[in-house]
Amino acid sequence: MRIEDRVAIGDLMALYCERVDEYDIDAVAALFTPDCVTDYGPGRGGLVTGREAVRDRIAGGQAQFRRTHHQLGQSRVTFDPADPDRATAVTYVTASHEEWEGRQWRAHLRYLDVLARTRDGWQFAERRVHAAVIENRPEITWEWVPRQEPAVRA
């Protein structure tokens, strides 16, 4: 059964990217539980609670772009042994953006998700975003991927 769950969760993540890139905001919002929590970082809306508020935050944030492209990388899904209807995932994503005036920038991110199996299938109960590298948009404030300092810098 876990294989089917992993496939369904992978499809959920891919569908999120497809619908965001198409600016189908109602379809994006439907991927979240009604009581969801998101935090895309302090410069991208911060902590938002509830599907309708998340929908509005995503709509406003994505409206600044003419085009976007979200490309998923590796994803690690862990199932909650105490609750078969809950899982967590860490997924790498590269998000390319073109603003209306032509400025282009790219974000290399990690999606940190809590997923819930509902009667509508797997949905996002929580999504937090941590940035690893941001290209051409240094003025946005991000929550950064925690990274240890090397003992000696090369």
C-alpha positions in Angstrom: 0.0 0.0 0.0 2.8 2.5 0.7 4.0 2.3 -2.9 0.5 3.5 -4.0 0.7 6.2 -1.4 4.1 7.4 -2.6 2.9 7.5 -6.1 -0.2 9.5 -5.1 2.0 12.0 -3.1 4.3 12.4 -6.0 1.4 13.1 -8.2 0.1 15.7 -5.7 3.4 17.5 -5.8 3.6 17.4 -9.6 0.0 18.6 -9.8 0.9 21.6 -7.5 3.6 22.6 -9.9 1.5 22.2 -13.0 -1.4 24.2 -11.6 0.8 27.0 -10.2 2.5 27.4 -13.6 -0.9 27.5 -15.3 -2.1 30.1 -12.7 -5.1 27.8 -11.9 -5.3 29.1 -8.4 -8.5 27.4 -7.4 -7.1 24.1 -8.4 -3.9 24.8 -6.4 -6.0 25.7 -3.3 -7.9 22.4 -3.7 -4.7 20.5 -3.1 -4.6 21.8 0.5 -6.7 20.7 3.5 -9.3 23.2 4.7 -7.2 23.9 7.9 -3.8 23.9 6.2 -0.8 26.0 7.2 1.8 27.5 4.9 4.9 29.5 5.3 6.7 30.5 2.0 9.1 32.7 4.0 8.9 36.2 5.4 9.3 37.9 2.0 6.7 35.7 0.3 3.7 36.0 2.6 4.9 34.4 5.9 2.7 32.2 7.9 -0.8 31.7 6.4 -3.6 29.5 7.9 -6.7 28.1 6.2 -7.3 27.1 2.5 -9.0 30.4 1.5 -6.2 32.5 3.0 -3.6 30.2 1.3 -5.5 30.6 -1.9 -5.4 34.4 -1.7 -1.7 34.4 -0.8 -0.8 32.2 -3.7 -3.0 34.2 -6.1 -1.4 37.5 -5.0 2.1 36.1 -5.1 1.8 34.4 -8.5 0.0 37.4 -10.1 3.3 39.3 -10.2 4.6 36.8 -12.8 4.0 36.5 -16.5 5.4 33.0 -16.4 6.7 30.5 -13.9 8.3 27.0 -14.1 8.5 24.8 -11.1 10.8 21.7 -11.5 10.8 19.1 -8.9 13.9 17.2 -7.9 14.5 14.5 -5.3 11.8 13.9 -2.7 12.0 11.9 0.5 8.6 10.8 2.0 8.3 9.5 5.5 5.1 7.9 6.8 4.0 8.4 10.3 4.0 5.0 12.0 1.4 6.1 14.5 -1.0 7.4 11.8 -1.3 5.8 8.4 -3.0 8.9 7.0 -0.1 11.3 7.7 3.3 11.7 6.1 6.1 14.2 5.8 8.1 15.0 2.8 11.2 17.0 1.9 11.2 17.9 -1.8 13.7 19.9 -3.8 12.4 22.4 -6.3 13.8 24.9 -8.8 11.3 27.7 -9.5 12.0 30.0 -12.4 10.0 33.3 -12.6 9.5 35.9 -15.3 7.9 39.1 -14.0 5.6 41.2 -16.1 8.4 43.8 -16.9 10.7 41.0 -18.0 12.9 40.5 -14.9 13.8 36.8 -14.5 14.9 35.1 -11.4 15.3 31.6 -10.0 14.8 30.1 -6.6 16.3 26.8 -5.5 14.1 25.6 -2.6 13.1 22.8 -0.3 9.4 22.2 0.2 8.9 20.8 3.8 5.4 19.2 3.7 3.0 17.5 6.1 0.6 15.5 4.1 -2.8 14.1 5.1 -4.8 11.4 3.4 -8.4 12.7 3.1 -11.5 11.5 1.4 -10.3 13.5 -1.6 -6.9 11.7 -1.5 -3.5 13.0 -0.3 -3.5 16.8 0.4 -1.1 19.3 1.8 -1.8 19.9 5.5 1.4 22.1 5.9 3.9 23.5 3.5 7.0 25.4 4.6 9.5 26.7 2.1 13.3 27.0 2.8 15.6 28.7 0.3 19.0 27.2 -0.6 20.1 29.6 -3.4 18.3 32.6 -4.8 19.4 34.0 -8.2 18.8 37.6 -9.2 16.3 38.5 -6.3 18.5 39.3 -3.3 16.0 41.8 -1.8 13.4 39.1 -0.8 13.7 37.9 2.8 13.8 34.1 3.0 13.8 31.3 5.5 17.1 29.6 4.6 18.0 25.9 4.6 19.9 25.4 7.8 23.6 24.8 7.0 26.5 24.2 9.3 29.5 26.4 9.0 32.7 24.5 7.9 35.5 24.5 10.5 37.8 26.0 7.8 36.6 27.8 4.7 38.3 27.0 1.5 
